[in-house]
Amino acid sequence: MPRINSLVRAARQALLAAASIITLAATPSFAAPQTGVFYFPGWRDHELGLGHDLPWEPIKAYPERKPTLGWYHEGDDAPMAQHLAWMQQYGIGFVVFDAYWLGEEHQRPLMAQAVNAYLRAPDKRGVQFAMMYANHDGRPRQGQDFYALIAYWLDHYLTRPEYVRIDGKPVVFIMGGEDIDKKARAFGGSARQLFDRAQAMARSAGLPGLYFVGGTGADDPLTHGAGSQMGYSAYFAYNYHAAPAQPRLSHSYAELDAAYRAHWRWFMAKSDLPYVIPTTSGWDNRPWGGSADPAHDQSVSTPAQFQQHLAAAKALMLANPAKAPLSVICCWNEFGEGSYIEPTKGTGLSYLEAARAVFGTPSR
């Protein structure tokens, strides 16, 4: 696995010192809370590797979800340039790319075409980026898988000046916060062991460390001290489907919004670590086969409902700046799950306009 040589490292450290970028303090205080968006890199034929070799085909039965840009080839430069232009114009300060890693004998990224297009973009338009390890696919299966991923990310992503940082540390999202510990224990390790070695690797690359953010919900075992013991710095969630301790999934966006707010309140009152506030445009999984509870696929917002949802998240951030440093919207482009704000034939710019109404255009 190639490593950053000393000359490249020195150059990147100089860039970090000189670049005018947003670097949040450990207990940030800012007038305009920053929001980002999760980006699902699944829209390139034959390269998904997760069961949808022709990913646009199931979406075509739902013409209102057709992107304004058409059935584009993800990873091409033109679509990414337009995505970044929209994000900057409508108040999205950063983009978090879902990331997959093909471990064992392969040790390479899977579905990296979107982040690669971002990195090639000559004008990032003031939009930073971060990575989320989507570890819900049964990985890592051995410690080397995780260490190889971290080594690759250090070489390609984490030392870049555009990368999102808190307290100077690159923010690394782990989708299944508790699950990574379960996977590690299956091969004789632990999340703490994985994270400790990753921290040492980051320091060797000239960074002060990594800011690990673990995916979890209110009152999950991870949130009762286990998260900090594993080495997490904060919590988040990719999405929620029900309120805490509620077995029934939401049957409307009003119910889904209430469920999110219940999770938020719990974390503000009881969490031992900061919380990156998750927000959502809704849920309708029919293109991917539908939810086990069909009524759950009625959890779709209107732009007005979405704007109210974001406004509630912003109010929480303003009231709890030390505990809620960031928020992230699910999602930019989860067209199969019905969680998207990217302009489409059916919604146009309405969801981006809702985001801008709440968060405004990020100051640079």
C-alpha positions in Angstrom: 0.0 0.0 0.0 1.6 3.3 -1.0 2.3 5.9 1.7 2.5 9.7 1.5 6.2 10.5 1.2 7.8 13.2 3.2 7.8 15.8 0.5 4.1 15.4 -0.2 3.3 15.4 3.5 5.2 18.6 4.0 3.5 20.2 1.1 0.1 19.2 2.3 0.9 20.5 5.8 1.8 23.8 4.3 -1.5 23.9 2.5 -3.4 23.1 5.7 -1.7 26.0 7.4 -2.3 28.5 4.5 -5.7 27.4 3.3 -8.8 29.4 4.2 -11.1 26.6 5.3 -13.7 26.0 7.9 -12.1 24.2 10.9 -14.5 23.8 13.8 -13.3 24.1 17.3 -13.9 21.3 19.9 -16.8 23.5 21.3 -17.7 25.5 18.3 -19.4 28.8 18.4 -20.7 30.2 15.1 -23.6 32.3 13.9 -24.6 30.1 11.0 -24.7 26.3 11.9 -23.1 24.2 9.2 -25.1 21.5 7.5 -23.9 18.8 5.1 -25.4 16.0 3.1 -24.8 12.3 2.7 -24.0 11.2 -0.9 -24.8 7.6 -2.0 -22.3 6.7 -4.8 -24.5 4.1 -6.5 -25.4 5.6 -9.9 -22.9 4.0 -12.2 -23.7 0.9 -14.2 -22.1 -2.4 -13.2 -20.0 -0.8 -10.5 -22.3 -0.8 -7.5 -21.5 -4.3 -6.3 -24.4 -4.3 -3.8 -27.2 -5.9 -5.8 -28.1 -3.2 -8.4 -25.8 -3.7 -11.4 -28.0 -1.3 -13.5 -29.1 1.1 -10.6 -31.1 3.6 -12.7 -33.4 0.9 -14.0 -35.6 0.5 -10.9 -35.8 4.3 -10.5 -37.3 4.7 -14.0 -40.6 3.3 -12.8 -40.8 6.4 -10.7 -40.4 9.2 -13.2 -40.8 12.0 -10.6 -37.4 10.8 -9.2 -35.6 11.3 -12.5 -32.7 13.7 -11.8 -32.8 17.1 -13.4 -29.5 16.1 -14.9 -31.0 13.0 -16.5 -29.8 9.4 -16.0 -26.3 10.6 -15.6 -23.1 8.5 -15.4 -21.9 9.1 -11.9 -18.2 9.8 -11.7 -18.2 12.0 -14.8 -16.9 15.5 -14.2 -20.0 17.5 -15.4 -22.6 16.0 -13.0 -20.3 16.5 -10.0 -19.5 20.1 -11.0 -23.2 20.8 -11.1 -23.8 19.1 -7.8 -21.1 21.2 -6.1 -22.5 24.4 -7.7 -26.0 23.6 -6.3 -24.6 22.7 -2.9 -22.7 26.0 -2.6 -25.6 28.0 -3.9 -28.2 26.5 -1.5 -26.3 26.3 1.8 -24.8 22.8 1.8 -21.4 23.3 3.4 -20.0 19.8 3.0 -20.7 16.4 1.4 -20.1 13.1 3.2 -19.5 10.3 0.7 -20.6 6.8 1.6 -17.5 4.6 1.3 -17.1 0.9 0.8 -14.0 -1.2 1.1 -13.3 -4.5 -0.7 -11.0 -6.1 1.9 -9.3 -9.5 2.3 -7.2 -10.3 -0.7 -8.3 -7.2 -2.7 -7.8 -4.2 -0.3 -9.2 -1.5 -2.5 -12.1 1.0 -2.5 -15.4 0.0 -4.0 -17.7 2.6 -5.6 -15.2 5.5 -5.3 -16.2 7.2 -8.6 -18.1 10.0 -6.9 -15.4 11.1 -4.4 -12.8 10.8 -7.2 -14.9 13.2 -9.3 -15.1 15.6 -6.4 -11.3 15.5 -6.0 -10.8 16.2 -9.7 -13.2 19.2 -9.7 -11.1 22.3 -10.3 -13.6 24.4 -8.3 -14.9 22.8 -5.2 -17.1 25.9 -4.9 -16.4 26.1 -1.1 -17.9 22.7 -0.4 -15.8 20.5 1.9 -16.0 16.7 2.1 -15.8 13.8 4.5 -15.9 10.0 4.3 -18.3 7.6 6.0 -17.3 3.9 6.3 -20.5 2.1 5.2 -19.7 -1.0 7.3 -23.2 -2.5 7.0 -22.0 -4.9 4.3 -20.5 -7.5 6.7 -17.0 -5.9 6.8 -14.3 -5.6 8.1 -13.6 -9.3 8.2 -10.1 -8.9 9.6 -8.1 -6.1 11.2 -6.0 -5.6 8.1 -9.1 -4.6 6.1 -9.7 -1.6 8.4 -6.0 -0.6 8.6 -5.7 -0.8 4.8 -8.8 1.5 4.5 -7.3 4.0 6.9 -3.9 3.9 5.1 -5.7 4.6 1.7 -7.8 7.4 3.2 -4.7 9.0 4.7 -3.0 8.9 1.3 -6.0 10.1 -0.7 -8.4 12.1 1.5 -7.8 12.8 5.2 -4.8 15.2 4.8 -6.4 17.3 2.1 -7.3 20.9 3.0 -10.9 20.5 1.9 -11.5 17.7 4.4 -14.0 18.5 7.3 -12.2 18.8 10.6 -13.2 19.2 14.2 -10.5 20.4 16.6 -8.1 20.0 13.7 -8.9 16.3 13.3 -10.5 14.8 10.2 -14.0 13.7 10.9 -14.5 10.0 10.0 -18.0 8.6 10.1 -18.6 4.9 11.0 -22.1 4.0 9.8 -22.6 1.1 12.3 -21.0 2.5 15.4 -21.5 -0.6 17.6 -21.4 -3.1 14.7 -17.7 -2.4 14.0 -16.9 -3.6 17.5 -18.9 -6.8 17.0 -17.1 -7.4 13.7 -13.7 -6.9 15.4 -14.5 -9.2 18.2 -15.4 -11.9 15.7 -11.8 -11.9 14.5 -10.3 -11.5 18.0 -10.0 -7.7 18.2 -12.1 -4.7 19.3 -13.1 -1.3 18.0 -10.8 0.3 20.5 -7.9 -1.7 19.0 -8.8 -0.7 15.5 -9.2 3.0 16.4 -6.1 3.2 18.5 -4.0 1.9 15.6 -5.8 4.3 13.2 -5.0 7.2 15.5 -1.3 6.2 15.5 -1.3 6.0 11.7 -2.9 9.5 11.5 -0.3 11.0 13.8 2.4 9.4 11.7 0.9 11.2 8.7 1.2 14.6 10.5 -2.3 14.9 11.8 -3.3 15.5 15.4 -5.6 12.4 15.2 -8.9 11.4 13.9 -12.4 12.4 15.0 -14.4 9.2 14.9 -18.2 9.6 14.8 -20.3 6.5 15.4 -23.7 5.8 14.0 -26.3 5.0 16.8 -29.7 5.9 18.2 -31.0 7.1 21.4 -30.6 4.8 24.4 -28.6 2.2 22.4 -25.9 0.4 24.3 -23.2 2.4 22.5 -24.5 5.6 24.1 -24.0 4.5 27.8 -20.3 5.0 27.9 -19.4 2.3 25.5 -18.9 4.8 22.6 -16.2 6.8 24.4 -14.5 3.6 25.6 -14.3 2.3 22.0 -12.7 5.6 21.0 -15.5 7.6 19.4 -15.5 11.4 19.7 -19.2 11.9 18.8 -22.3 10.1 17.6 -24.6 10.5 14.5 -27.0 8.4 12.5 -27.4 7.9 8.7 -31.2 7.6 9.2 -33.8 6.7 11.7 -37.1 4.8 11.0 -38.9 5.0 14.4 -38.8 6.8 17.7 -36.7 5.4 20.6 -38.2 2.3 22.0 -40.9 2.4 19.4 -41.3 -0.9 17.5 -43.6 0.4 14.8 -41.9 2.2 11.9 -43.2 5.7 10.9 -46.3 5.7 8.6 -46.0 9.4 7.6 -43.4 12.1 7.5 -45.0 13.8 10.5 -44.3 10.6 12.4 -40.8 10.3 11.0 -40.1 13.9 11.9 -41.4 13.3 15.5 -39.2 10.2 15.7 -36.1 12.2 14.7 -36.8 14.9 17.2 -37.2 12.4 20.0 -33.7 11.0 19.2 -32.4 14.6 19.1 -33.8 15.4 22.5 -32.4 12.3 24.1 -28.9 13.0 22.8 -29.0 16.6 24.0 -30.1 15.5 27.5 -28.2 12.3 28.1 -25.4 11.6 25.6 -21.9 11.4 27.0 -20.5 12.7 23.6 -21.3 15.4 21.1 -23.9 14.6 18.4 -23.9 15.3 14.7 -27.6 16.0 14.2 -29.1 13.8 11.5 -32.0 15.2 9.4 -34.0 13.6 6.6 -36.1 14.5 3.6 -38.1 11.3 4.1 -38.3 7.6 3.2 -40.0 5.6 0.4 -38.1 2.4 -0.4 -40.4 1.1 -3.2 -37.8 1.2 -6.0 -35.5 -1.1 -4.0 -38.4 -3.5 -3.3 -40.3 -1.7 -0.5 -40.1 -1.7 3.2 -41.2 -4.7 5.3 -44.0 -2.5 6.6 -45.4 -1.0 3.4 -46.9 2.0 5.2 -43.4 3.1 6.2 -42.9 4.1 2.6 -45.5 6.8 3.1 -42.9 8.7 5.1 -42.3 11.3 2.4 -42.0 15.0 3.2 -43.3 18.1 1.4 -40.7 20.9 1.0 -42.5 22.9 3.7 -42.3 20.0 6.2 -38.7 19.4 5.3 -37.9 23.1 6.0 -39.6 22.9 9.4 -37.6 19.8 10.2 -34.4 21.6 9.3 -35.4 24.6 11.3 -35.9 22.5 14.4 -32.4 21.0 14.0 -30.9 24.5 13.5 -32.6 25.7 16.7 -31.2 22.8 18.6 -27.7 23.5 17.3 -27.9 27.1 18.3 -29.1 26.2 21.8 -26.4 23.5 22.2 -23.3 24.6 20.3 -20.9 22.4 22.3 -23.0 19.3 21.9 -24.3 19.7 18.4 -21.4 20.9 16.2 -22.8 19.8 12.8 -25.9 18.5 11.1 -26.1 16.2 8.0 -29.1 15.6 5.7 -30.0 12.2 4.5 -29.6 12.4 1.7 -28.4 14.1 -1.5 -29.3 11.2 -3.8 -30.8 8.1 -2.2 -33.3 7.8 -5.0 -34.0 4.2 -4.2 -34.8 4.9 -0.6 -36.7 8.0 -1.3 -34.3 10.2 0.7 -33.0 12.9 -1.7 -32.8 16.6 -2.1 -30.9 16.6 -5.5 -33.1 18.4 -8.0 -35.4 16.0 -9.9 -38.2 16.2 -12.4 -40.8 15.9 -9.6 -39.3 18.3 -7.0 -37.1 20.7 -8.9 -35.1 23.0 -6.6 -37.7 23.0 -3.9 -35.8 21.0 -1.3 -32.6 23.0 -1.9 -34.6 26.1 -1.5 -35.9 24.8 1.8 -32.3 24.1 2.9 -31.2 27.6 1.9 -34.1 29.2 3.7 -32.9 27.6 7.0 -29.1 27.5 6.7 -28.5 30.2 4.1 -25.5 30.3 1.8 -22.4 29.2 3.7 -20.0 32.1 4.4 -16.5 31.4 3.1 
